């Protein structure tokens, strides 16, 4: 019962109104482990949530992150993460919840082929990015919208740094 209440409290944290002027950006750094580059692309949903794509020598990931401290002893769980750009296809991922760092939790996936499809959609985005998070176990749903301003240039920079080709 405690886990369900904790999840619902987390979902309430996700239900903050979105910020209309936020956008997309990419940060690129040297990757000491591979000699190549690592990159992080961020799309802001609200003051407390973002969608984040990361690449480094270990691979490519996509995560919905939210500002909240991950509770010690909190069990990781599996969620459905949905991403839809404009009127395109809904990309469905199996995402694992977990701690991202001291300030953020995340719902992340490393399904590279589908992430590449999302990146292609983001490169051509015109109006909005819809995101959804769902758990049948906790009977919980959340959805949010990210604007597309800056998505084309952020995606191009991210894909170039990560040496990714479109899907």
NORKANOR-V345782 format. One record per pair of residues at least 4 apart in sequence whose C-alpha atoms are under 7 Angstrom apart, sorted by the first residue. I is the first residue (numbers start at 1). J is the second residue. D is the distance in Angstrom with one decimal. If there is no record, write none. Layout:
i: (I;I)
j: (J;J)
d: (D;D)
This chain:
i: (1;2;3;4;4;5;6;7;8;9;10;11;11;14;14;16;17;18;18;19;19;20;22;22;23;23;23;23;23;23;24;24;24;24;24;24;24;25;25;25;25;25;26;26;26;26;26;26;26;27;27;27;28;28;28;28;28;29;29;29;30;30;30;30;31;31;31;31;31;33;34;37;37;37;38;38;38;38;39;39;39;39;39;39;40;40;40;40;41;41;41;41;41;42;42;42;42;43;43;43;43;44;44;44;44;45;45;45;45;45;46;48;48;49;49;49;50;50;50;51;51;51;52;52;52;53;53;53;54;54;54;55;55;55;55;56;60;60;61;61;61;62;62;62;62;63;63;63;63;64;64;64;65;65;65;65;66;66;66;67;67;67;68;68;68;69;69;69;69;70;70;76;76;76;77;77;78;78;78;78;79;79;79;79;79;79;80;80;80;80;80;80;80;81;81;81;81;81;81;81;82;82;82;82;82;82;82;83;83;83;83;83;83;84;84;84;84;84;84;84;85;85;85;85;85;85;86;86;86;86;86;91;93;94;95;95;95;96;96;96;97;97;97;98;98;98;99;99;99;100;100;100;101;111;112;113;113;114;115;116;116;116;117;117;118;119;119;120;120;120;121;122;122;122;123;123;123;123;124;125;126;127;127;128;128;128;128;129;129;129;129;130;130;130;131;131;131;132;132;132;133;133;133;134;134;134;135;135;135;136;150;151;152;153;154;155;156;157;158;159;159;160)
j: (5;6;7;8;138;9;10;11;12;13;14;15;142;49;66;46;46;45;46;45;46;147;44;147;43;44;147;148;149;150;42;43;44;149;150;151;154;41;42;43;150;154;39;40;41;42;154;157;158;39;40;41;37;38;39;40;161;37;38;39;35;36;37;38;35;36;37;38;56;57;57;56;161;162;55;56;161;162;54;55;56;158;161;162;52;53;54;55;52;53;54;154;158;50;51;52;53;50;51;52;146;49;50;51;146;49;50;144;145;146;50;66;67;65;66;67;64;65;66;63;64;65;62;63;64;61;62;63;60;61;62;59;60;61;162;60;110;112;108;109;110;108;109;110;115;106;107;108;109;106;107;108;104;105;106;107;104;105;106;103;104;105;103;104;105;102;103;104;105;99;105;96;97;98;96;97;94;95;96;97;94;95;96;133;134;135;92;93;94;95;133;134;135;92;93;94;95;132;133;134;90;91;92;93;131;132;133;90;91;92;130;131;132;88;89;90;91;129;130;131;121;122;125;128;129;130;125;126;127;128;129;114;109;109;107;108;109;107;108;109;106;107;108;105;106;107;104;105;106;104;105;106;105;115;116;117;167;118;119;120;166;167;121;167;122;123;155;124;166;167;125;151;152;155;151;152;155;156;152;148;148;147;148;145;146;147;148;145;146;147;148;144;145;146;143;144;145;142;143;144;141;142;143;140;141;142;139;140;141;140;154;155;156;157;158;159;160;161;162;163;164;164)
d: (6.4;6.1;6.1;6.2;6.0;6.1;6.2;6.1;6.2;6.5;6.6;6.5;6.8;6.8;6.9;6.9;6.5;5.8;4.4;6.7;5.2;6.8;5.6;6.7;5.7;5.7;5.8;6.2;5.1;5.9;5.5;4.4;6.6;6.4;5.0;5.2;6.1;5.6;5.5;6.8;6.7;5.1;6.8;5.6;4.2;6.3;5.2;6.8;6.1;5.6;5.3;6.5;6.7;5.8;4.3;6.6;6.8;5.6;5.3;6.2;6.9;6.1;4.5;6.0;5.5;5.3;4.7;5.3;6.8;6.8;5.6;6.7;5.9;6.6;5.5;4.4;7.0;6.6;5.8;5.4;6.7;6.2;6.5;6.8;6.8;5.7;4.5;6.6;5.6;5.1;6.5;6.7;6.5;6.6;5.8;4.6;6.6;5.5;5.1;6.4;6.6;6.6;4.5;6.5;6.1;5.4;5.0;6.7;6.0;4.6;6.8;5.5;5.1;5.6;4.4;6.5;5.9;5.4;6.6;5.7;4.5;6.2;5.7;5.2;6.3;5.6;4.4;6.4;5.7;5.3;6.5;5.5;4.4;6.5;6.2;6.9;6.0;6.2;6.9;5.7;4.4;5.7;5.5;6.5;6.9;6.1;5.3;4.0;6.3;5.6;5.2;6.4;6.3;5.7;4.2;6.4;5.5;5.6;6.3;5.8;4.5;6.5;5.6;5.1;6.0;6.1;5.1;5.9;6.6;5.5;5.8;6.7;5.2;5.5;5.7;5.3;6.8;5.7;4.7;6.3;5.9;5.1;6.2;6.7;5.7;5.0;6.9;5.8;5.0;5.9;5.7;5.1;6.4;5.9;5.0;6.2;6.0;5.7;4.7;6.7;6.4;5.6;4.7;6.3;5.5;4.8;6.3;5.7;5.1;6.7;5.8;4.7;6.6;6.2;6.0;4.6;6.2;5.8;5.1;6.5;6.1;6.7;6.4;6.0;4.5;6.3;6.4;6.6;5.8;5.3;6.2;6.8;6.7;6.4;5.3;4.7;4.9;5.2;5.4;6.7;5.6;4.3;6.6;5.7;5.5;6.6;6.5;4.4;6.1;5.4;5.0;5.7;7.0;6.2;6.1;6.6;6.8;6.5;6.3;6.3;6.1;5.3;6.3;5.3;6.1;6.2;6.5;6.8;6.0;6.9;6.0;5.9;6.4;6.7;6.1;4.3;5.6;6.9;6.4;6.2;6.5;6.9;6.1;6.7;6.1;5.0;5.5;5.6;5.0;6.2;6.7;6.0;4.6;6.5;5.5;5.3;6.1;5.6;4.2;6.5;5.7;5.2;6.3;5.7;4.4;6.5;5.7;5.2;6.6;6.7;6.0;5.8;6.2;6.1;6.1;6.0;6.1;6.1;6.1;5.7;4.9;6.4)
